[in-house]
Amino acid sequence: LIMSPAMWKWTCLVSHLLLSTTVSPLGRQQPPHPKRPFITFTAEQAEGNFNHLVVDERTGHIYLGAVNRIYKLSGDLKVLVTHETGPDDDNPKCYPPRIVQTCNEPLTPTNNINKMLLIDYKENRLIACGSLYQGICKLLRLDDLFKLGEPFHKKEHYLSGVNESGSVFGVIVSYSNMDDKLFIATAVDGKPEYFPTISSRKLTKNSEADGMFAYVFHDEFVASMIKIPSDTFTIIPDFDIYYIYGFSSGNFVYFLTLQPEMISPPGSTTKEQVYTSKLVRLCKEDTAFNSYVEVPIGCEKNGVEYRLLQAAYLSKAGAILARSLGVGPEDDILFTVFSKGQKRKMKSLDESALCIFVLKNINDRIKDRLQSCYRGEGTLDLAWLKVKDIPCSSALLTIDDNFCGLDMNAPLGVSSMVRGLPIFTEDGDRMTSVIAYVYKNHSLAFVGTKSGKLKK
């Protein structure tokens, strides 16, 4: 992938960054280039922030999700179309929302915060999910943002009651001869009885079809979803899973998460709450979610632990990086940003690290864990989902790279952390976003910081 001028513009816009300094190979700060002004877009309405951004890789058009608005912009950030999504009368305690049945709670004008923005290339439409009405989605035509559909009649149409931007992450799995799937991962904000934390949904060709966003499979005992058990909240009252990034690769869908857990510090008899970053993996074709595996990830440099995931991006290794890592140039590499420690999710420390993971190495660790569990070794190691330790059961199976689980030994947790390779640290200006690509065999990463700087 070579970064075009249009891609360069949205790379800057996506993180709301302002380039103030660059660093030379010798580490000296250089003044910004005077002949490269940034093109900017500022919304006329001042209701709130921009929340999400996607770029049509075919046209270069930019779709920007904001509070109460979806914008379609040209490559040079000129407004082409605007679609209003709010405000509207609502109350977060109404479930189902008042658009379905009368609600006894007082309704007030409520902003619609864009929580997810995805391009469905196959059907030429934009999936725009907001915070109104417990989190429903609109399907908008890419050309003019005309509303093709807005499903809200069934309980599976409500994705999440969280009003925060960044609380929902979706990955589309596309097929040539059948309807696509949409894997949805979301914080549930203490409402596990309403919302699964992760699920796979039907993405029908017809935007107004009755089955749009229905679970891929659902019967009395099994469904294409995982819910957080209510018992978990008795152990960790504010438990939730925060989804930072998602992608598909090979036969799997992956989500990178941040979630609380209780640990006993060395020498202490009491437990304290910390946050652990974990990678979650599911098979694309697993309708019962028996393939659910999660593995802790983190980074360490000079004895300092970086464990709070801030951002991530999937790229290829490229020939030069591949040689140093001992992998192929087309192997998938995860570029990740972590801040120091494990204790402060909402107020992360400024010390941060840019680390890389070889996806194959993570998959090998998962395969090793699957093999040992099916030999009957250890427990399922998934405290939040099982609440208590459940021993692994022995079975004579061949566990290969694409094993998708059975209704035994699932879901499964990996206890030992996979450590990334730290390639850059920043002590005073926390890194908050990252994007990477390969150019002339080199791997390049752009990192955005808390104070609004861009580092290449």
N, C-alpha and C positions, 0 to 999 in steps of 0.2 A: 504494500500500500504506500503510494507516494502522496504526500499531503499537498493538495491543491490550494490555491489562494482562498477559495471559499471555505475549505476545511480549516485553514489557519484562522480565519475570522471566527468560526464557531468554536474552535478550541479555546480562543480567548474569551468569547462570550459566555461559554458554558460555566465557567468558574467565576464570572464577574471579576476578572483580573485586570490589573493595570500594570504594565511593564515599567518598572522604575530603574532596575539595574540588571546588568548581566555580569556573569563571572567568566573571566578568561581562563584558559587552561592552567595558568600559573596562580590562579586564585585572586588576582587583582580585580577590583570592581571597575567596570567600564561604564561611562555615561551612556544613556539610551541613545539610539541612532536618531538624529534629528529629522531624517527624511522618511521615517516609517510611522506615520500617525495611525492610531487605531481607529477603525470604524466602529461606532457605537450606536446602540438603539436604546432610547429611553421612552417608556410608556407614558402617555398623557395622563392616564388614570393613576392615582396614587394610593390605591386600596391596599397594596401589599407587594411582596417580592415576586420575582420570577422564581418558578419552582423547578421546572424540567425543560429539557431541550432535546430535540431529535432532528437529524438532518436526513433528508431524502437523498440516498447515495446515487440515485439516478439523475436527479434534477439539480441538486444543490440547494433546494428550498429548505428553509428552516422553520420548524414548528416549535413554538414557545408556549409552554404551559405556565400560566400566572394565576393570581387570585382573581376570580370572576372572568377571566379572559383566556382564550386560546388565540395566538397570533400565528399567521403564516407570513414569513419574511422572505425576501429575495436573498441571493448570496451576498449582496452588499447592504443587507439589513434594512431594506425598504419594506414597509408594511404593504402586503398584498391583500390580505383578508383578515378580518377580526370576527371571532365568534364569542358571544357572551354566554357564560355558564352560571352566573349568579349576580347579585345575592338573591336569596329567596327565604320565605318563612320556614323555619326549621327549629328543632330542638334535639340535641344529641341523645336525650333520654327516650325519644320516640322509636320504638322498635316493634313491629315494622313501622316505617316512616308514615307520616300523615298523608302522603300521596297514595298510600294503599288503604289505610283505615284511619278512622278518627283517633286523634291523640289527645289525651287529657292534659298533657304538659303545655305550658304557655309557649306559643310560637313567637319568635322574634326574627327580624331580618338578619340573615346569616351569610357570611361570605363563603364562597366555594373555592377551597384551596386545591389546586391541581396536585394530585398525589401520584399519578402515573401517566406517562405519555409513550405510546408505542406505535410504530408504523407497521401496518399489516400490508406488506407489499403485494401479496397474492391477490387481495381483494381491493387494493387501491384505497385504503381507508386508514384513518387515525383512531386509535383507541385512547380516549381521554377520560381518566377516572378522577373523580373529585371527592371532596369531603362531605358534601351535602347528602342528606337522606341515608346515613350509615354507609356511604361510599358506593355510589352507583357510577356506571361508566356510560359515556356516549360513544357512538361510532360515527365519525365525521368523514365525509368524502375529502380526499386529499386535495382535489382541484380547487374547491371553493368553500370547504368546511361546512357544507350542507349536512344537516343531521340525518343520517341514514337510519339510526335506531337508538333507543335509550331503554334497554330492558330494566324493569323494576317490579315485575309482578310476582316473582318467586323469591324465596328466602336466599337462594344462592346468588341472586343479583346484587346483594349487599356484601361488599368485600371487606370493609373495615370501618369501625366507628372512630378511628384515630383521626384527629384533625391536623396532624403534622404533615408537612411536605416530607417526602422521603420515607414514608412509613409503608409503602407498597412497592414491590418490585415484580416485574413480569418478564417471562421469557416465552417467545412464540416458537413452537416446533412445527415446521411446515412439511407438508406432504404433497406429492404430485397428483395422487389419485383419490384423495379423501380429504375431509375437513381437517383443518389444522387444530393444534392444541395450544392452550395458553396455560402455562404454569404460573400461578399467582402465589406470592409469599408476602405476608403482611403481619405487622404488629396487631394485637387484638385488644389492647388497652383494657385488660381485665374482663373481657366478655367472651371467654372461650366457649360458652354455650351457644353463642350466635355465630362466631366466625372461626373457621379453621385457620391455623397459622400458615399452612401451606397446602395447596390443592392443584389439581389439573382440571381445566375446564374445556368444554367444546367451543370452538371458534367457527361457527357455521358460516357458510357462504352467504346466506341471506341474513342481513343485519337485523331483520325483524323476526327471525325464526324463533319459535317457542323454545328451542333447545339452546339458544345462545347463552353462554357462560354456565350451562348446566355441568355438573361433575361428569367427567369422562365415564366413570362407573359409580353406581350407588345402589346398594341393596340393603337389606336389614342388618347385615353383619359387616360388610366391607364397603369401602368407598375410596375414591381417589383423593384422599385428604388425610391430614393429621391435625388433630385438635390437642391443645394443651389441656391436660386433665385438671379439673378443679382442685384436686388434692395438692397439686403443685403450689397453688396460691396460699395454702396453709403453711407451707414451708418457707416460701419466698413471696410475701404479699404483693410485691410490685413486679413479679416475674413477667417478662415479655421477651420475645425474640425480635431483634431489630435487624432488618435485612439491608445490607450495605450495597450489594452488587449481585448480579446474576448473569449467567451465560449458558450456552450449550456447546458441547464438544463431543464428537464421536457419538456414542450411544447414550450419553448422559446429559442431564441438566444439573447445573451447580448453582448454589447460592452461598454467598459469604455473609456471615451473621455475627452479631454481637449479642451475648445473652448473659444474664446474671447467674451466679451459682454461689453456694455456701461452702467455704473451705475452713479447715482448721489450721491456722498458722503454726509453724514449728514451735513446740514448747507451750502451746496454749490449749486450754481445755474448752474454750468457747469458739464458736464459728463466726466468721465474718463474711459479708457479702462482697464479692468481687465480680468483675466482668471477664468473660472468656470469649475470644474470637474463634469461630468455628466455620469450617467449610462443610456444607451439606450437599450430598450427592444423591440423585435419583435416576433410575433408568427412564428413558423417554417412553418406553412401551409398558411400564409397570402401572397397571390400573389399580392395583391394591396397595401400592406404596410399601411393598415388602422389601424393596431395595434401598429404603432410606438408611443412609449412613452419615454420621457427622464426625468430623475429626478436628481437634483443636489445632490452631495455627498461631504462630508468633515469630518473633525475631529477637535476636540478642547480639549486642556488640560491646566489646570491652566490659563484659559483666553487667551491662545495663539491659533490662528486659523491656521490650516494646511489645505490648500485648493488646492494646486497644485499637482495633481496626478503624481507620478513618475513610479509606477509599481504596478502590481496586480497578484494574483494567486488564483485559486479556489481549495478548499480542503474540506474535510469532518470535522465535528466538533470533532469526537472522544468522547468516553464516559466521560472523565474527564472535558474537556472544555464544552461539552454539558450540563452537570449538572449545571455548573456555569452560563450558558447562558439561561437555561430553555428551551433547544431544544433537539431533538433527536440526537444520535451519528452519524446518516447518513445524517443529514441536511447539506446543502451546506453552507460553510463559505467562504467569500471573505477576503483574506489577502491583505491589501493595504498599499502602502507607499506614503505619502504626504510630500511635503516640505512646509515650513511656508509661509503664505500670499497668495496673488492672483495676484500680479502685474508682476512677472518676469518669463515668461515661459522659455525663453532661458537661463537665468542666475538665476536659482533657488537659494534661500538662503540655507545655509548649515543646518540650523535647520530643522529636519525632524521627522516624527512620523510613527510608524507601527501601523495600526489600523485594526480592524476586523469588518465585517458586516455580519449579518445573512441574507442570501438571501431572506428567507421567510418574514422578516420584511420589506425589500424593496418592495417586491411584494404586501404585505398588504397595504403599503402606496400608491402604484400605483392603487390598487383596490379601495381604498377610494377615490382617485382623480377621477377615472373613474365614480364611482357612483355619486359623487357630480356634475360632469360635465353633466351627463345624466339626472340629476334633473334640469338642466338649470342654475347651479350656476357658476359664474365666467366666465373667458375667457379661450381660448385654451393655453395661456401662452407659446407661442413658437415664440418669437420675430424674430429670425433669419430666420425662415421658412415662417411665415405669415406676417412679417414686421409690421403689425398693429394688435391690439387686436381684436380678433373675439369672440363674446359671445358664450358660450356653449348653445346648443339646448336641450330642454327637450324631453325625450322619455321614454315610459313605458317599461323598459327592466329589466331583472334580470342579474346583473353583477356579475359573479362568478370568481373563481380564474383563469379560463382559457379563459376568454372573449377576443376575438380577434378583436374587433372594427368593426365599420360600416363606410360607406362613409360620415357620419356626425361625428362631434366632433373629427376629426382626421386630421393630427397627433396632439398629445396632449403633453403638458409640465406640469410637476409638479413644483410648485413654491417654496414650502417649502423644505429645505435641509434635507436629511437623514444623521444623524451623526453617524460615526463609533465609536467603543470603542477603545480608545488609550491603547496599551499594552506596548509600548516601545518608548522612544524618544532619539534622538541623536542630539546634538547641534553643534558639530564641524566637523563631517565627514558625509556628506549627504548620506542617504541610497538611493540606485538607483535601486535595484532589490530584488525580494523576491520569494521564493519557499517554499511550506509547504506540510506536509503529516502527517499521523497518524501512530504512532508506539507504540504498547502495550497500547492502549487507550489514549496515550498522543498526543497532537498536537505539532508538532515541526515546527519551521520556520527557514530557512536560509536566511540571508539578506546580500546583497553585498553593499559595500559603494563606495563613490566617489574615495577614495584613494586606493582602491583595497584590502580591508579587508573583511573577511567573518565572520559574527556573527551568532552563533547558539543559 
